[in-house]
Amino acid sequence: MPSINVVGQNPGSLELQLPEAKTHVLYEVVNWQLAKRRRGTASTQTRAEVSRTGKKLYSQKGTGNARHGDRSAPIYVGGGAAFGPKPRDYSYTLPKKVRKLGLAMAVSSRVNEGKVLAVDGFNLDGKTKGFLAWAKQHGMDGSERVFLVTNDEMAIRAAKNLHWVTAVKGAGLNTYDILRNQVLVADKAVLEAVGAGLSAKAPKAAKAEAAPKAVKAVAAVAAAVAPVAAVAAAVAPEALKAAVAEEAPKAKKADKGDDLKRIEGIGPKINDALLAAGITTFAALADSSEETLKAALEAAGMRSHPSLPTWAEQSGYLARGDEAGFVALTEKLVAGRKEEGDA
């Protein structure tokens, strides 16, 4: 890749790693730019919109002529347009990678032609006469169109009166204007940003394998069981006591996230009812009395059934970390409520 000549306060050369220009990529980017700038306001009148009489021209039969309805038909002069243009949006989405690649390729094509000049400070006073002298000093006499890209307000002010110069700020650097002008004059920092946009690729993060919903739920319950080890030990069998004791050292990490929303079996209404009753953790849920649980959950629209386990038994399932048991009991309670309503 040829080097770019740098002029100004710190003259020298600039090396950029730019891709080889490909016609198809440049075509795609330019086509996208021109499509986005189309206003799309073209509009024609259909036969329902033109101002013509709606009277039938002549009888349907017996005249020997073709059948016609009214003068607004597209076949007549002054009639409506058939399939004419209507206001529409011509813009479409082009991937950001393609846009960046097209911009870098446009710069690359001008670099290969030796038509790129990097500037490190113009030192102009905003007068057109001063820019003409500066341009002549660097081989630009108006015979070629120049695309000036700089954040120097004085340079833009000095060049904007010249018909052979297109002056924009650094953010306005684009593929179409680079290709339709013969010479590219840009700030050194702007050109460096173009090269950095391609080389600074962030490493792709490894995609974690999506765990099934059930596995996620079990993991959440396991993390929540640790803070209630004391309650669980009172109701759990010996094997579960050992498991809880093994997870006890990890309890500190789970303290902050120990809320009832970790259990997917608790619906939003039930969860809100428990929170309203001041039951915000599994420990509080396991320690709540039968009366408190009954009042809170019945407020959420659930009612216990004589043949079904009590709310306190459900909290025991939670204390043991048995989410499946809690969900099954909740579904039974909901089913019992429906059966009572049907009866």
MOVEN-V521865 format. One record per pair of residues at least 4 apart in sequence whose ideal C-beta (glycine too) atoms are under 8 Angstrom apart, sorted by the first residue. I is the first residue (numbers start at 1). J is the second residue. If there is no record, write none. Layout:
i=I j=J
i=I j=J
This chain:
i=1 j=15
i=1 j=16
i=1 j=17
i=1 j=18
i=1 j=108
i=1 j=111
i=1 j=112
i=2 j=111
i=2 j=112
i=2 j=114
i=3 j=13
i=3 j=14
i=3 j=15
i=4 j=13
i=4 j=14
i=4 j=15
i=4 j=16
i=4 j=111
i=4 j=116
i=4 j=117
i=4 j=118
i=4 j=191
i=5 j=13
i=5 j=14
i=5 j=116
i=5 j=117
i=5 j=118
i=6 j=10
i=6 j=11
i=6 j=12
i=6 j=13
i=6 j=14
i=6 j=118
i=6 j=119
i=6 j=120
i=6 j=188
i=7 j=11
i=7 j=117
i=7 j=118
i=7 j=119
i=7 j=120
i=7 j=138
i=8 j=119
i=8 j=120
i=8 j=121
i=8 j=122
i=8 j=123
i=8 j=188
i=9 j=120
i=9 j=121
i=9 j=123
i=10 j=120
i=11 j=120
i=14 j=118
i=14 j=188
i=14 j=191
i=14 j=192
i=16 j=107
i=16 j=111
i=16 j=191
i=16 j=192
i=16 j=194
i=16 j=195
i=17 j=195
i=17 j=198
i=17 j=199
i=18 j=104
i=18 j=105
i=18 j=107
i=18 j=108
i=18 j=111
i=18 j=194
i=18 j=195
i=18 j=198
i=19 j=101
i=19 j=104
i=19 j=105
i=19 j=108
i=19 j=198
i=20 j=105
i=20 j=108
i=21 j=25
i=21 j=26
i=21 j=105
i=21 j=106
i=21 j=108
i=21 j=109
i=21 j=112
i=22 j=26
i=22 j=105
i=23 j=27
i=24 j=28
i=25 j=29
i=25 j=98
i=25 j=101
i=25 j=102
i=25 j=105
i=26 j=30
i=26 j=102
i=26 j=105
i=26 j=106
i=26 j=109
i=26 j=175
i=26 j=179
i=27 j=31
i=28 j=32
i=28 j=94
i=28 j=98
i=28 j=102
i=29 j=33
i=29 j=94
i=29 j=98
i=29 j=99
i=29 j=102
i=29 j=103
i=29 j=106
i=29 j=175
i=29 j=176
i=30 j=34
i=30 j=102
i=30 j=175
i=30 j=176
i=30 j=179
i=31 j=35
i=32 j=36
i=32 j=92
i=32 j=94
i=32 j=99
i=33 j=37
i=33 j=174
i=33 j=175
i=33 j=176
i=34 j=38
i=34 j=176
i=35 j=90
i=35 j=91
i=35 j=92
i=36 j=90
i=36 j=91
i=38 j=90
i=38 j=91
i=40 j=87
i=40 j=88
i=40 j=89
i=40 j=90
i=41 j=87
i=42 j=85
i=42 j=86
i=42 j=87
i=43 j=84
i=43 j=85
i=43 j=86
i=43 j=87
i=44 j=80
i=44 j=81
i=44 j=84
i=44 j=85
i=44 j=86
i=45 j=49
i=45 j=50
i=45 j=80
i=45 j=81
i=45 j=84
i=46 j=50
i=46 j=80
i=46 j=81
i=46 j=82
i=46 j=84
i=47 j=72
i=47 j=73
i=47 j=74
i=47 j=79
i=47 j=80
i=47 j=82
i=48 j=72
i=48 j=80
i=49 j=80
i=50 j=72
i=50 j=78
i=50 j=79
i=50 j=80
i=52 j=70
i=52 j=71
i=52 j=72
i=52 j=78
i=52 j=79
i=53 j=70
i=53 j=71
i=53 j=72
i=54 j=70
i=54 j=72
i=55 j=70
i=56 j=60
i=56 j=68
i=56 j=69
i=56 j=70
i=57 j=68
i=57 j=69
i=57 j=70
i=57 j=71
i=58 j=63
i=58 j=65
i=58 j=68
i=59 j=63
i=60 j=67
i=68 j=73
i=69 j=73
i=71 j=76
i=71 j=78
i=71 j=79
i=72 j=76
i=72 j=79
i=72 j=80
i=73 j=79
i=73 j=80
i=74 j=79
i=74 j=80
i=74 j=81
i=74 j=82
i=75 j=79
i=94 j=98
i=94 j=99
i=95 j=99
i=96 j=100
i=97 j=101
i=98 j=102
i=99 j=103
i=99 j=175
i=100 j=104
i=100 j=197
i=100 j=198
i=101 j=105
i=101 j=198
i=102 j=106
i=102 j=175
i=103 j=107
i=103 j=173
i=103 j=174
i=103 j=175
i=103 j=178
i=103 j=194
i=103 j=197
i=104 j=108
i=104 j=194
i=104 j=195
i=104 j=197
i=104 j=198
i=105 j=109
i=105 j=175
i=106 j=110
i=106 j=175
i=106 j=178
i=106 j=179
i=107 j=111
i=107 j=116
i=107 j=178
i=107 j=184
i=107 j=191
i=107 j=194
i=108 j=112
i=109 j=113
i=109 j=178
i=109 j=179
i=110 j=115
i=110 j=116
i=110 j=178
i=110 j=183
i=110 j=184
i=111 j=115
i=111 j=116
i=115 j=144
i=115 j=182
i=115 j=183
i=115 j=184
i=116 j=183
i=116 j=184
i=116 j=185
i=116 j=186
i=116 j=191
i=117 j=138
i=117 j=183
i=117 j=184
i=117 j=185
i=117 j=186
i=118 j=186
i=118 j=187
i=118 j=188
i=118 j=191
i=119 j=150
i=119 j=185
i=119 j=186
i=119 j=187
i=119 j=188
i=120 j=187
i=120 j=188
i=121 j=152
i=122 j=134
i=122 j=150
i=122 j=152
i=122 j=154
i=122 j=155
i=124 j=130
i=124 j=131
i=124 j=134
i=124 j=152
i=124 j=154
i=124 j=155
i=124 j=158
i=125 j=130
i=125 j=154
i=125 j=158
i=126 j=130
i=126 j=153
i=126 j=154
i=126 j=157
i=126 j=158
i=127 j=131
i=127 j=158
i=128 j=132
i=128 j=158
i=128 j=159
i=128 j=161
i=128 j=162
i=129 j=133
i=130 j=134
i=130 j=158
i=131 j=135
i=131 j=155
i=131 j=158
i=131 j=159
i=131 j=162
i=132 j=136
i=132 j=162
i=133 j=137
i=134 j=138
i=135 j=140
i=135 j=141
i=135 j=142
i=135 j=146
i=136 j=140
i=136 j=141
i=140 j=144
i=140 j=146
i=140 j=183
i=140 j=185
i=142 j=162
i=142 j=164
i=144 j=164
i=144 j=181
i=144 j=182
i=144 j=183
i=145 j=164
i=145 j=165
i=145 j=166
i=145 j=180
i=145 j=181
i=145 j=182
i=145 j=183
i=146 j=159
i=146 j=164
i=146 j=165
i=146 j=166
i=146 j=181
i=146 j=182
i=146 j=183
i=146 j=184
i=146 j=185
i=147 j=166
i=147 j=168
i=147 j=177
i=147 j=178
i=147 j=181
i=147 j=183
i=147 j=184
i=147 j=185
i=147 j=186
i=148 j=155
i=148 j=156
i=148 j=159
i=148 j=165
i=148 j=166
i=148 j=167
i=148 j=168
i=148 j=185
i=148 j=186
i=149 j=168
i=149 j=169
i=149 j=170
i=149 j=172
i=149 j=173
i=149 j=184
i=149 j=185
i=149 j=186
i=149 j=187
i=149 j=190
i=150 j=155
i=150 j=156
i=150 j=167
i=150 j=169
i=150 j=170
i=150 j=185
i=150 j=186
i=150 j=187
i=150 j=190
i=151 j=169
i=151 j=170
i=151 j=187
i=151 j=190
i=152 j=156
i=152 j=187
i=153 j=157
i=154 j=158
i=155 j=159
i=155 j=167
i=156 j=160
i=156 j=167
i=156 j=168
i=156 j=169
i=159 j=165
i=159 j=167
i=160 j=165
i=160 j=167
i=166 j=177
i=166 j=181
i=168 j=172
i=168 j=173
i=168 j=177
i=170 j=186
i=170 j=187
i=170 j=189
i=170 j=190
i=170 j=193
i=172 j=177
i=173 j=177
i=173 j=178
i=173 j=186
i=173 j=190
i=173 j=194
i=174 j=178
i=175 j=179
i=176 j=180
i=177 j=181
i=178 j=184
i=186 j=190
i=186 j=191
i=187 j=191
i=188 j=192
i=189 j=193
i=190 j=194
i=191 j=195
i=192 j=196
i=193 j=197
i=194 j=198
i=195 j=199
i=196 j=200
i=211 j=215
i=211 j=216
i=211 j=219
i=212 j=216
i=213 j=217
i=213 j=264
i=214 j=218
i=215 j=219
i=216 j=220
i=217 j=221
i=217 j=263
i=217 j=264
i=217 j=323
i=218 j=222
i=218 j=323
i=219 j=223
i=220 j=224
i=220 j=262
i=220 j=263
i=220 j=264
i=221 j=225
i=221 j=262
i=221 j=263
i=221 j=321
i=221 j=322
i=221 j=323
i=222 j=247
i=222 j=321
i=223 j=250
i=223 j=253
i=223 j=254
i=223 j=257
i=223 j=262
i=224 j=228
i=224 j=254
i=224 j=257
i=224 j=258
i=224 j=262
i=224 j=263
i=224 j=282
i=224 j=321
i=225 j=229
i=225 j=232
i=225 j=244
i=225 j=247
i=225 j=282
i=225 j=320
i=225 j=321
i=226 j=244
i=226 j=247
i=226 j=248
i=226 j=250
i=226 j=251
i=226 j=254
i=227 j=251
i=227 j=254
i=227 j=255
i=227 j=258
i=227 j=281
i=227 j=282
i=227 j=283
i=228 j=232
i=228 j=281
i=228 j=282
i=228 j=283
i=228 j=286
i=228 j=319
i=229 j=233
i=229 j=244
i=229 j=245
i=229 j=247
i=229 j=248
i=229 j=251
i=230 j=234
i=231 j=235
i=231 j=283
i=231 j=286
i=231 j=287
i=231 j=319
i=232 j=236
i=232 j=240
i=232 j=241
i=232 j=244
i=232 j=286
i=232 j=319
i=232 j=320
i=232 j=321
i=233 j=241
i=233 j=244
i=233 j=245
i=234 j=319
i=235 j=316
i=235 j=319
i=235 j=320
i=236 j=240
i=236 j=241
i=236 j=244
i=236 j=319
i=236 j=320
i=237 j=241
i=238 j=242
i=239 j=243
i=240 j=244
i=240 j=320
i=240 j=321
i=241 j=245
i=242 j=246
i=243 j=247
i=244 j=248
i=244 j=321
i=247 j=251
i=250 j=254
i=251 j=255
i=254 j=258
i=257 j=262
i=258 j=262
i=258 j=281
i=258 j=282
i=258 j=283
i=259 j=280
i=259 j=281
i=260 j=266
i=260 j=271
i=260 j=274
i=260 j=275
i=260 j=279
i=260 j=280
i=260 j=281
i=260 j=282
i=260 j=285
i=261 j=266
i=261 j=271
i=263 j=318
i=263 j=323
i=263 j=326
i=264 j=323
i=264 j=327
i=265 j=323
i=265 j=326
i=265 j=327
i=265 j=330
i=266 j=270
i=266 j=271
i=266 j=274
i=266 j=330
i=267 j=271
i=267 j=300
i=268 j=272
i=269 j=273
i=269 j=300
i=269 j=301
i=270 j=274
i=270 j=297
i=270 j=300
i=270 j=302
i=270 j=330
i=271 j=275
i=272 j=276
i=272 j=300
i=273 j=277
i=273 j=296
i=273 j=297
i=273 j=299
i=273 j=300
i=274 j=279
i=274 j=280
i=274 j=285
i=274 j=296
i=274 j=297
i=275 j=279
i=275 j=280
i=276 j=296
i=276 j=299
i=277 j=288
i=277 j=292
i=277 j=295
i=277 j=296
i=277 j=299
i=278 j=284
i=279 j=284
i=279 j=285
i=279 j=288
i=279 j=292
i=279 j=296
i=280 j=284
i=281 j=285
i=282 j=286
i=282 j=318
i=282 j=319
i=283 j=287
i=284 j=288
i=285 j=293
i=285 j=315
i=285 j=318
i=285 j=319
i=286 j=315
i=286 j=316
i=286 j=318
i=286 j=319
i=288 j=292
i=288 j=293
i=288 j=296
i=288 j=312
i=288 j=315
i=289 j=293
i=289 j=312
i=290 j=294
i=290 j=310
i=290 j=311
i=290 j=312
i=291 j=295
i=292 j=296
i=293 j=297
i=293 j=311
i=293 j=312
i=293 j=314
i=293 j=315
i=294 j=298
i=294 j=304
i=294 j=311
i=295 j=299
i=296 j=300
i=297 j=302
i=297 j=311
i=298 j=302
i=298 j=303
i=298 j=304
i=301 j=337
i=302 j=330
i=302 j=333
i=302 j=334
i=302 j=337
i=303 j=333
i=303 j=336
i=303 j=337
i=303 j=340
i=304 j=308
i=304 j=310
i=304 j=311
i=304 j=333
i=304 j=336
i=305 j=332
i=305 j=333
i=305 j=336
i=305 j=337
i=305 j=339
i=305 j=340
i=307 j=336
i=308 j=329
i=308 j=332
i=308 j=333
i=308 j=336
i=309 j=313
i=309 j=314
i=309 j=329
i=310 j=314
i=311 j=315
i=312 j=316
i=313 j=317
i=313 j=329
i=314 j=318
i=314 j=326
i=314 j=329
i=314 j=330
i=315 j=319
i=316 j=320
i=317 j=322
i=317 j=323
i=317 j=325
i=317 j=326
i=317 j=329
i=318 j=322
i=318 j=323
i=318 j=326
i=320 j=325
i=322 j=326
i=323 j=327
i=324 j=328
i=325 j=329
i=326 j=330
i=327 j=331
i=328 j=332
i=329 j=333
i=330 j=334
i=331 j=335
i=332 j=336
i=333 j=337
i=334 j=338
i=335 j=339
i=336 j=340
i=337 j=341
i=338 j=342
i=339 j=343
